[in-house]
């Protein structure tokens, strides 16, 4: 990698296509670009060029913050010709929301998003209602492979095969504690009446990390027409057997843009 300001240039996965906006895929906390493998293939098969961003979690010997993630996403935007639609999941959806005033970004799809208010209220409620899950989720900054297998029941819906869930959990971890801490606070996200971009907000009916009311407040913030919840899916909806329904919903929305 070559230096790009205070951060290394993020890795991008490319495939060229003409006539459609480029889709910039932004992963959530403790994950990587690998969570988009199925979605990326489906989007490219539908004729959309795709860029998959892997956030760099260290910046000159320190843990990267959310501002660093936003800078990395802006650097990715600068390398793309033409209009871009951001598709973000969880923490990546928060980064996408902070990009909505970028001229090149024409729309955003937010999956199980961290809302503009931050996670302070959600985290406090989770700590009170399910302290075990709260402690497990807080360990996403631990090295990959050290996440407890029990976390699978919190991140996936009931239809997720146990072995597949364990394989995913084994790849998770290594999140910047600075980014996790900063995500608790209210964020500098523009209101919908200001950015005027179309925003699609999708939630998961079995999401134990981002509750439905937080997802609905996120949609309201952006003036989105409403939230569609996928009742059988959990937080990591793009990794579950029901992922084609989510990808199909995003594609149907893209075609109407």
C-alpha positions in Angstrom: 0.0 0.0 0.0 1.1 3.6 -0.6 0.6 6.4 1.9 -2.5 8.5 1.6 -2.3 11.4 4.0 -2.2 10.0 7.6 -3.5 6.6 6.5 -2.6 3.9 4.1 -4.7 3.7 1.0 -7.5 1.2 1.6 -7.7 -1.9 -0.5 -10.3 -1.7 -3.3 -11.8 -4.6 -5.2 -12.7 -3.6 -8.7 -14.7 -4.6 -11.7 -15.5 -2.1 -14.4 -19.0 -1.7 -15.9 -20.5 1.1 -17.9 -23.8 3.0 -17.5 -24.4 2.5 -13.8 -23.3 4.2 -10.6 -20.4 2.6 -8.8 -21.4 0.9 -5.5 -19.1 1.6 -2.6 -19.5 -1.1 0.0 -18.6 -0.2 3.6 -18.4 -3.0 6.2 -19.2 -2.8 9.9 -17.3 -3.1 13.1 -15.0 -6.1 13.6 -15.6 -7.2 10.0 -13.8 -6.7 6.7 -14.6 -6.5 3.0 -15.2 -10.3 3.0 -18.7 -9.8 4.5 -19.7 -8.4 1.1 -18.6 -11.3 -1.1 -22.1 -12.5 -1.9 -23.6 -9.0 -2.3 -20.6 -8.0 -4.5 -21.2 -10.9 -6.9 -24.9 -10.2 -7.1 -24.4 -6.5 -7.7 -21.8 -7.1 -10.4 -24.0 -9.7 -12.1 -26.7 -7.0 -12.3 -24.3 -4.7 -14.1 -23.0 -2.5 -11.3 -19.3 -1.8 -10.8 -18.4 -2.4 -7.2 -15.7 -1.1 -4.9 -15.2 -2.9 -1.6 -13.4 -0.9 1.1 -11.4 -2.5 3.9 -11.0 0.1 6.6 -7.4 0.5 7.9 -7.6 0.4 11.7 -4.2 1.9 12.4 -3.1 5.5 11.6 0.6 6.3 12.2 0.9 4.0 15.1 -2.5 4.9 16.7 -5.9 3.4 16.6 -8.0 4.9 13.8 -11.1 6.9 14.7 -14.3 7.4 12.8 -12.9 10.5 11.2 -10.1 8.4 9.8 -12.6 5.9 8.4 -14.5 8.8 6.7 -11.2 10.0 5.2 -10.5 6.6 3.9 -13.9 6.5 2.3 -13.3 9.9 0.7 -10.0 8.7 -0.7 -11.9 5.8 -2.2 -14.4 8.2 -3.7 -11.6 10.2 -5.3 -10.5 7.1 -7.2 -13.9 6.4 -8.7 -15.1 8.1 -11.9 -18.7 9.1 -12.1 -21.5 8.9 -9.6 -21.3 6.6 -6.5 -23.9 5.0 -4.3 -22.7 4.0 -0.8 -24.0 0.8 0.7 -23.0 0.5 4.4 -23.7 -1.9 7.2 -23.8 -1.0 10.8 -20.7 1.1 11.6 -20.0 1.3 7.8 -23.5 2.7 7.4 -22.6 5.5 9.9 -19.5 6.3 7.7 -21.8 6.4 4.7 -24.1 8.9 6.4 -21.2 11.2 7.1 -20.4 11.2 3.4 -23.9 12.4 2.2 -22.8 15.9 1.4 -20.0 14.6 -0.9 -20.9 15.8 -4.5 -20.0 12.5 -6.0 -22.3 10.5 -3.7 -25.8 10.4 -5.2 -27.5 8.0 -2.7 -26.9 5.6 0.2 -28.4 2.3 1.3 -28.0 1.7 5.1 -28.3 -1.8 6.5 -28.8 -2.2 10.3 -27.3 1.3 10.6 -25.7 2.9 13.6 -28.0 6.0 13.8 -26.9 9.6 13.8 -27.6 9.8 17.5 -24.8 7.3 18.1 -24.9 4.2 20.2 -25.0 5.7 23.6 -28.7 5.1 24.2 -28.7 1.7 22.5 -25.6 0.6 24.5 -27.0 1.7 27.8 -30.3 -0.2 27.2 -28.4 -3.3 26.1 -26.1 -3.1 29.1 -29.1 -3.1 31.4 -31.3 -5.6 29.5 -28.5 -8.1 28.5 -25.2 -7.4 30.2 -23.7 -10.6 28.8 -24.4 -9.6 25.2 -23.1 -6.1 26.0 -19.8 -7.5 27.2 -19.5 -9.8 24.3 -20.2 -7.1 21.7 -17.6 -4.8 23.4 -14.9 -7.4 22.6 -15.0 -6.7 18.8 -11.7 -4.9 19.4 -10.0 -8.1 20.4 -7.8 -9.8 17.8 -9.5 -11.8 15.1 -10.4 -15.3 16.2 -10.8 -14.4 19.9 -14.5 -13.5 19.7 -16.6 -15.9 21.8 -18.6 -18.4 19.8 -21.6 -17.4 21.9 -21.7 -14.1 20.0 -23.1 -16.0 17.0 -26.6 -16.1 18.6 -26.5 -12.4 19.0 -25.3 -11.5 15.5 -27.3 -13.9 13.4 -30.9 -14.9 13.1 -32.2 -18.3 14.0 -32.0 -19.6 10.5 -28.2 -19.2 10.3 -26.5 -22.7 10.4 -24.4 -23.0 13.5 -21.2 -24.1 11.7 -21.4 -21.2 9.2 -21.9 -18.8 12.1 -18.9 -20.1 13.9 -16.8 -19.7 10.8 -17.8 -16.1 10.5 -17.2 -15.3 14.1 -13.7 -16.7 13.8 -12.9 -14.1 11.2 -14.2 -11.2 13.3 -12.4 -8.9 15.6 -9.6 -6.4 15.5 -11.8 -3.3 15.5 -10.3 0.0 16.6 -11.4 0.7 20.2 -11.2 4.4 19.3 -13.7 4.0 16.5 -16.0 1.9 18.8 -15.8 4.5 21.5 -16.5 7.5 19.2 -19.5 5.7 17.7 -21.3 6.0 21.1 -21.6 9.8 20.7 -23.9 11.8 18.4 -22.4 12.1 14.9 -22.0 15.0 12.4 -24.6 13.6 10.0 -26.5 16.0 7.8 -30.3 16.0 7.9 -32.2 14.7 4.9 -33.6 18.1 4.1 -29.9 19.3 3.7 -28.3 16.5 1.8 -31.4 15.7 -0.4 -30.0 12.3 -1.4 -32.3 9.2 -1.7 -31.6 6.9 1.3 -32.8 3.3 1.7 -32.9 2.0 5.3 -33.2 -1.7 5.9 -33.3 -3.4 9.3 -33.3 -7.0 10.7 -36.1 -8.4 12.7 -33.8 -10.4 14.9 -31.1 -7.8 15.3 -30.1 -7.7 19.0 -27.5 -5.0 18.6 -29.3 -2.2 16.7 -32.9 -2.1 17.8 -35.8 -1.4 15.5 -36.6 2.0 17.0 -33.0 3.2 16.4 -33.2 2.1 12.8 -36.5 3.9 12.4 -35.1 7.1 13.9 -32.2 6.9 11.4 -34.8 6.7 8.5 -36.7 9.7 10.0 -33.5 11.7 10.2 -32.9 11.3 6.5 -36.5 11.7 5.4 -36.6 8.1 4.1 -40.1 6.9 3.3 -39.8 4.1 6.0 -37.8 1.1 7.1 -38.2 -2.4 5.7 -37.4 -5.1 8.3 -36.4 -8.6 7.3 -38.1 -10.6 10.0 -35.9 -13.8 9.9 -32.5 -12.1 9.8 -30.1 -10.9 12.4 -27.5 -8.1 12.5 -25.1 -9.7 10.0 -27.9 -10.0 7.4 -25.5 -10.2 4.4 -24.0 -13.4 5.7 -27.2 -15.3 6.4 -29.1 -17.7 4.1 -31.7 -15.0 3.5 -29.2 -12.5 2.1 -30.6 -12.7 -1.5 -33.8 -11.0 -0.4 -31.8 -8.1 1.0 -29.6 -7.8 -2.0 -32.6 -8.0 -4.3 -34.3 -5.2 -2.3 -31.3 -3.0 -2.7 -31.1 -3.8 -6.5 -34.8 -2.9 -6.9 -34.2 0.4 -5.2 -31.1 1.1 -7.3 -33.1 0.5 -10.5 -35.5 3.2 -9.5 -32.9 5.9 -8.8 
